[in-house]
């Protein structure tokens, strides 16, 4: 990502720093993606519990609701 810009701007020390920042940014993005996925699963579970708790079973004979 940032390594191409680093090569054109400065020397090896700058390049190493940019690679370090690039690695740290990749880890932050990975952590964020993980957190978003965990929250999405939690919301699906919460929504599913709510939806199933409100279901009514209809009497197959058509005489009412159990």
VMD Tcl script that draws the C-alpha trace (Angstrom):
set ca {
  {0.00 0.00 0.00}
  {2.15 2.80 1.32}
  {5.51 1.30 0.38}
  {5.51 2.69 -3.17}
  {5.11 6.25 -1.85}
  {7.79 5.61 0.76}
  {10.33 4.58 -1.88}
  {9.85 7.79 -3.82}
  {9.88 10.18 -0.83}
  {12.78 9.05 1.34}
  {15.27 6.37 2.25}
  {15.18 2.96 3.94}
  {14.34 4.27 7.45}
  {11.21 5.96 6.14}
  {10.32 2.83 4.18}
  {10.62 0.68 7.31}
  {8.39 3.05 9.26}
  {5.79 3.06 6.50}
  {5.80 -0.75 6.38}
  {5.30 -0.81 10.17}
  {2.37 1.60 9.88}
  {0.97 -0.50 7.04}
  {1.11 -3.68 9.20}
  {-0.52 -1.89 12.14}
  {-3.26 -0.54 9.92}
  {-3.93 -4.02 8.54}
  {-4.27 -5.35 12.12}
  {-6.67 -2.54 13.05}
  {-8.80 -3.26 9.98}
  {-8.81 -6.98 10.82}
  {-9.84 -6.25 14.44}
  {-12.59 -3.93 13.24}
  {-13.92 -6.53 10.78}
  {-13.93 -9.12 13.57}
  {-15.83 -6.79 15.91}
  {-18.40 -5.99 13.23}
  {-18.92 -9.70 12.51}
  {-19.36 -10.50 16.23}
  {-21.90 -7.69 16.59}
  {-23.78 -8.86 13.50}
  {-24.03 -12.40 14.91}
  {-25.21 -11.02 18.27}
  {-27.93 -8.95 16.57}
  {-29.10 -11.91 14.48}
  {-29.33 -14.07 17.61}
  {-31.22 -11.36 19.48}
  {-33.61 -10.80 16.58}
  {-34.19 -14.54 16.15}
  {-35.05 -14.99 19.84}
  {-37.48 -12.09 19.66}
  {-39.12 -13.34 16.46}
  {-39.53 -16.93 17.66}
  {-40.89 -15.89 21.05}
  {-43.71 -13.96 19.32}
  {-44.80 -16.78 16.99}
  {-48.21 -18.31 17.45}
  {-49.00 -21.83 16.40}
  {-52.21 -22.12 14.39}
  {-54.45 -25.09 15.11}
  {-54.28 -27.39 12.08}
  {-58.06 -27.96 12.29}
  {-58.63 -24.22 11.85}
  {-60.46 -23.84 15.17}
  {-58.16 -21.37 16.82}
  {-54.74 -20.63 18.05}
  {-52.92 -22.73 20.62}
}
mol new
graphics top color blue
foreach p $ca { graphics top sphere $p radius 0.5 }
foreach p [lrange $ca 0 end-1] q [lrange $ca 1 end] { graphics top cylinder $p $q radius 0.2 }
display resetview
